[in-house]
Amino acid sequence: MAGGWWRGKSTPAKVETYTRWSFHFFGVVEVFSIGLAALGQAGAGVGVWLLVVVCVHAGLTMLTSSRALDWTRGRREQPVRLLWALAAATAVIAVAALAVAQHGPGGKDVEAAAGAVFGGVTAFGAGTIALGVRERRRVLAVVGGFAVGAWVVTWPLGLPAGAGLATALVVLLGGGFVAFTSAFSVWLLNAVYELDEARETRARLAVAEERLRFGRDLHDVMGRNLAVIALKSELAVQLARRGRPEAVDQMTEVQRIARESQREVRDVVRGYREADLGAELAGAQGVLTAAGISCEVSGPVAGLPAEVQSALGWVVREATTNVLRHGNAERCAVSVRVREECVVLTVENDGVVGPPGKGGSGLTGLRERLAAVAGTLEAGAEGGVFRVVAEVPLAGVVA
């Protein structure tokens, strides 16, 4: 069940889920490395209090990081109030922990535990707040501001100067590490989404380019002929008004040009609809490889009838488009086999993400094309693999 849920996500969604879990893991690390350690050092009294405040702070950092990540993806407004709340909670907890370390119950263990809470809470708070700002200077200002604040607050509490500088350095390095990790994770997530959008744009541009090519071909065929038809029709009208018999010749010529135009349009459409199977297999392998999908092509192509190659070529083209646009595939296999006077084309890919069902418009169009050569098409997902199987009988084509 969990595996199907994970496979059901696209690559950007997987990266986002991993990034979100990583931010939440920071909160878990804060609880275990600081809170539980403080409980073990300080004992049941002060240690429990330190553990509770660390857990509260960790939960607030998890919530803030989740809201900030949504903001970076444009799903919600910048969580300004939550950022200020985390900053205030971090400051209060840090100052309270430092006060306990200096003026609380005696013992080096309590002092060490409270000091660890002070440095850890400040570092995690600074790094998480940096996730909610966008400019690099502001990130540096947040981390540096917390480090300076950690140093300044040690003065009135009587902490030695050397210990105060060491604490500020710990906050600077720890907060900087968390902030850098958060900023890099967000940059990587945005890059993955941009690459995915670029892939979809490339597919749309390829379709638009093909439509433009078809439009140019039709314009070249019909433009001149329609102009000639218009001129000759106008001439025939003028001749008919004057009672000249040449009008019949002109209309006969118009009829001839119109029939010739019909033939040329049919040739253009036929050329547009026909697809070479070998070229489509090579193109599919190149496109999928460029998209980071391992593609294996096997089977004979040469010697197949042109009608069979055209029909199966369209299957390869549509299946490749589905792999790129509807799946999250890492592997794709295309095989061509000839058995019992029948050509079988199989396209398999993993990473199924809501593939088009049997009623999809693309697959419906393929079934119509295959029906013209007495072929069939089966498509469906099973065990995390989406499979398209097209069969075309050679005997029916030859007949």
C-alpha positions in Angstrom: 0.0 0.0 0.0 2.8 2.4 1.0 4.8 1.4 -2.1 1.9 2.1 -4.4 1.4 5.5 -2.7 5.1 6.3 -3.3 5.1 5.0 -6.9 1.9 7.0 -7.5 3.9 10.3 -7.1 5.7 12.1 -9.9 9.4 12.8 -9.6 8.9 16.4 -8.4 6.3 15.2 -5.9 8.8 12.6 -4.6 11.5 15.2 -4.2 9.1 17.5 -2.4 8.0 14.7 0.0 11.6 13.8 0.7 12.5 17.5 1.3 9.5 17.9 3.7 10.4 14.8 5.6 14.0 16.1 5.9 12.8 19.3 7.5 10.7 17.3 9.9 13.7 15.1 10.6 15.5 18.2 11.9 12.9 18.4 14.6 13.3 14.8 15.5 17.1 15.3 15.7 16.5 18.3 18.0 14.4 16.3 20.3 16.7 13.2 20.5 20.1 15.0 20.4 19.2 17.9 22.8 16.0 17.1 24.7 16.6 13.5 25.6 20.3 14.2 26.2 19.3 17.0 28.6 16.9 14.7 30.4 19.6 12.1 30.9 22.1 14.7 32.2 19.9 16.9 34.3 17.7 14.2 35.8 14.0 14.0 36.4 13.5 17.6 37.7 15.1 20.1 35.4 15.6 17.5 32.7 11.9 17.0 32.2 11.3 20.7 31.9 14.1 21.0 29.3 12.8 18.1 27.4 9.3 19.6 27.3 10.4 23.0 26.0 12.7 21.3 23.4 9.7 19.2 22.1 7.6 22.3 21.9 10.3 24.2 20.0 10.8 21.2 17.7 7.1 21.0 16.9 7.1 24.7 16.1 10.1 24.3 13.8 8.4 21.4 11.9 5.2 23.5 11.4 7.2 26.5 10.3 9.3 24.6 7.8 6.2 23.0 6.3 4.5 26.3 5.9 7.6 28.0 4.6 8.1 25.2 2.0 4.5 25.7 0.8 5.3 29.4 0.5 8.4 28.7 -1.6 6.2 26.6 -4.0 3.6 29.5 -4.2 0.8 27.6 -2.4 0.3 30.0 0.4 1.5 33.4 1.6 4.7 33.9 3.5 4.1 32.7 7.1 5.4 36.0 8.6 3.5 35.6 11.9 4.7 32.0 12.3 8.3 33.1 11.7 8.0 35.8 14.3 6.4 33.3 16.7 9.3 30.9 16.2 11.8 33.7 16.7 10.2 34.8 19.9 9.9 31.2 21.2 13.5 30.5 20.4 14.6 33.6 22.2 12.5 32.9 25.3 13.6 29.3 25.5 17.3 30.1 24.9 17.4 32.8 27.5 15.5 30.6 30.0 17.9 27.7 29.4 20.9 30.0 29.8 19.5 31.4 33.1 19.0 27.9 34.4 22.6 27.1 33.4 24.0 30.1 35.3 21.6 30.6 38.2 19.5 27.4 38.4 20.0 24.3 40.5 23.7 23.5 41.0 25.7 20.8 39.3 27.8 20.6 36.2 25.3 18.2 34.6 22.5 20.7 34.8 24.7 23.5 33.6 25.9 21.4 30.6 22.3 20.2 29.7 20.9 23.8 29.9 23.8 25.1 27.8 23.3 22.5 25.2 19.6 23.4 25.0 20.5 27.1 24.7 22.9 26.5 21.7 20.8 23.8 20.0 17.5 25.6 20.2 19.1 28.8 18.9 20.8 27.0 16.0 17.7 25.1 14.9 15.5 28.2 15.3 17.8 30.4 13.2 18.1 27.7 10.5 14.4 27.2 10.3 13.6 30.9 10.2 16.1 31.3 7.3 13.9 28.9 5.3 11.1 31.5 5.4 13.1 34.3 3.7 14.2 34.4 0.2 17.2 36.6 -0.3 20.7 35.4 0.6 21.5 38.6 2.5 18.5 38.1 4.7 19.4 34.5 5.4 22.9 35.6 6.5 21.3 38.4 8.5 19.0 35.9 10.3 21.8 33.5 11.2 24.3 36.2 12.1 21.7 38.0 14.1 20.9 35.0 16.2 24.7 34.4 16.8 25.2 38.0 17.9 22.2 37.8 20.1 23.4 34.6 21.7 26.7 36.3 22.5 25.1 39.5 23.8 22.6 37.7 26.0 25.4 36.0 27.8 26.7 39.3 29.3 23.9 40.1 31.8 23.7 36.5 32.8 27.3 36.4 33.9 28.7 33.9 31.4 32.5 34.3 30.9 33.5 36.1 27.7 35.3 33.1 26.2 32.3 30.9 26.9 30.0 33.5 25.3 32.1 33.7 22.2 32.2 29.9 21.9 28.4 29.7 22.3 27.9 32.4 19.6 30.2 30.4 17.3 28.3 27.2 17.9 25.0 29.0 17.1 26.6 30.5 14.0 27.9 27.2 12.7 24.9 25.2 13.6 22.3 27.7 12.4 24.4 28.2 9.2 24.4 24.5 8.5 20.7 24.2 9.0 20.1 27.3 6.9 22.4 26.2 4.1 20.8 22.7 4.0 17.3 24.2 3.9 18.2 26.7 1.2 20.0 24.1 -0.9 17.0 21.7 -0.6 14.6 24.4 -1.7 16.8 25.3 -4.6 17.0 21.6 -5.7 13.3 21.2 -5.4 12.6 24.2 -7.5 15.1 23.0 -10.1 13.3 19.6 -10.3 10.0 21.3 -10.8 11.4 23.6 -13.5 13.0 20.6 -15.3 9.6 18.8 -15.2 7.9 21.9 -16.6 10.6 22.2 -19.3 10.0 18.6 -20.3 6.2 19.2 -20.7 6.9 22.4 -22.6 9.2 20.5 -25.0 6.5 18.0 -25.7 4.0 20.7 -26.4 6.4 22.5 -28.6 7.0 19.3 -30.6 3.3 18.9 -31.2 3.0 22.6 -32.1 5.9 22.3 -34.5 4.3 19.3 -36.2 1.0 21.2 -36.6 2.8 24.1 -38.1 4.6 21.8 -40.5 1.3 20.3 -41.6 -0.2 23.8 -41.9 2.7 25.0 -44.1 2.3 21.9 -46.3 -1.4 22.5 -46.8 -0.8 26.2 -47.5 1.8 25.4 -50.1 -0.5 22.9 -51.8 -3.8 24.9 -51.6 -2.6 28.5 -51.8 -1.6 28.6 -55.4 -4.4 26.4 -56.6 -7.1 28.4 -54.8 -5.7 31.6 -56.3 -5.8 30.1 -59.8 -9.4 28.8 -59.2 -10.5 32.3 -58.0 -9.0 34.0 -61.1 -10.4 31.5 -63.6 -13.8 31.5 -62.0 -13.9 35.3 -62.2 -12.8 35.1 -65.8 -15.5 32.5 -66.6 -18.2 34.8 -65.0 -17.1 37.7 -67.2 -17.1 35.5 -70.3 -20.5 34.0 -69.4 -22.0 37.5 -69.1 -20.8 38.4 -72.6 -22.1 35.1 -74.0 -18.7 33.8 -74.9 -18.4 30.0 -75.2 -14.8 30.2 -73.7 -16.5 30.4 -70.3 -17.2 26.6 -70.5 -13.4 25.9 -71.1 -12.5 28.1 -68.1 -14.9 26.2 -65.8 -13.6 22.9 -67.1 -10.1 24.1 -66.1 -11.4 25.1 -62.7 -12.9 21.6 -62.2 -9.6 20.0 -63.2 -7.6 22.2 -60.7 -10.1 21.4 -57.9 -9.7 17.7 -58.5 -6.0 18.0 -58.6 -6.1 20.0 -55.3 -8.1 17.2 -53.7 -5.5 14.6 -54.8 -2.6 16.8 -53.5 -4.4 17.3 -50.1 -4.9 13.5 -49.8 -1.2 13.0 -50.5 -0.2 15.5 -47.8 -2.6 14.0 -45.3 -1.4 10.5 -46.2 2.3 11.5 -45.7 1.4 13.1 -42.4 -0.4 10.1 -41.1 2.2 7.6 -42.2 5.0 6.9 -39.8 8.2 4.8 -40.3 8.5 2.3 -37.5 12.3 2.3 -37.6 12.5 6.1 -37.4 9.9 6.2 -34.6 11.8 3.5 -32.6 15.0 5.4 -32.9 13.3 8.7 -32.0 11.6 7.2 -29.0 14.9 5.8 -27.7 16.6 9.1 -28.1 13.9 11.2 -26.5 13.5 8.8 -23.5 17.2 8.6 -23.0 17.5 12.4 -23.0 14.8 12.5 -20.4 16.8 10.2 -18.1 14.8 7.0 -18.9 16.6 3.9 -19.8 15.1 2.6 -23.1 15.8 -0.8 -24.7 14.6 -1.5 -28.2 14.6 -5.0 -29.7 13.1 -6.9 -32.6 13.2 -6.9 -36.4 11.7 -4.0 -38.4 13.0 -4.4 -41.9 10.7 -6.2 -44.3 7.4 -5.3 -42.7 4.7 -3.9 -45.0 4.4 -0.1 -45.1 0.9 -0.2 -43.6 2.1 -2.2 -40.7 5.0 0.0 -40.0 2.9 3.1 -40.2 0.3 1.8 -37.7 2.9 0.5 -35.3 4.9 3.7 -35.6 2.0 5.7 -34.3 1.7 3.3 -31.4 5.3 3.9 -30.5 4.8 7.7 -30.8 1.8 7.7 -28.6 3.2 5.3 -26.0 6.4 7.4 -25.8 4.3 10.5 -25.2 2.4 8.7 -22.4 5.7 7.6 -20.8 7.0 11.2 -20.8 3.8 13.0 -19.7 1.8 10.5 -17.6 4.4 8.5 -15.8 7.5 8.6 -13.6 9.4 6.0 -15.4 13.0 4.9 -15.0 12.9 2.1 -17.5 11.1 1.5 -20.8 11.3 -1.5 -23.1 10.0 -1.7 -26.7 10.0 -5.0 -28.5 8.8 -6.0 -32.0 8.1 -9.7 -32.7 6.7 -11.6 -35.6 4.8 -14.7 -34.8 2.2 -16.8 -36.7 1.8 -14.2 -39.4 1.2 -11.5 -36.9 3.4 -8.5 -35.8 3.3 -7.8 -32.0 4.6 -4.5 -30.6 5.0 -4.3 -26.8 5.9 -1.1 -24.9 6.4 -1.5 -21.2 7.4 1.1 -18.6 7.6 1.3 -14.8 6.8 4.3 -12.6 3.0 4.2 -13.3 1.4 7.5 -12.3 -2.3 7.5 -13.3 -1.7 6.3 -16.9 -4.5 6.8 -19.4 -7.1 4.1 -19.3 -8.6 2.2 -22.1 -10.9 5.0 -22.8 -8.2 7.7 -23.3 -8.4 9.8 -26.4 -4.9 8.9 -27.5 -5.4 5.1 -27.2 -8.8 5.4 -28.8 -7.2 7.1 -31.8 -4.6 4.3 -31.9 -7.3 1.6 -31.9 -8.9 3.4 -34.9 -5.7 3.4 -36.8 -5.0 -0.3 -36.0 -8.5 -1.2 -37.0 -7.8 0.0 -40.5 -5.2 -2.8 -40.8 -7.3 -5.4 -38.8 -5.1 -4.8 -35.8 -5.9 -4.7 -32.0 -4.6 -2.8 -29.0 -4.5 -3.7 -25.4 -3.2 -1.3 -22.7 -3.2 -1.4 -18.9 -1.2 -1.4 -15.7 -0.3 -4.4 -13.6 2.2 -4.7 -10.8 3.6 -1.2 -11.2 4.2 -1.7 -15.0 2.1 -0.1 -17.7 2.0 -2.2 -20.9 0.8 -1.4 -24.4 0.5 -4.4 -26.8 -0.4 -3.9 -30.4 -1.0 -6.8 -32.8 -1.3 -6.5 -36.6 -1.9 -9.5 -38.8 0.3 -9.7 -41.8 -2.1 -11.8 -43.8 -4.9 -9.2 -43.5 -2.5 -6.5 -44.7 -1.3 -8.5 -47.7 -4.8 -9.4 -48.7 
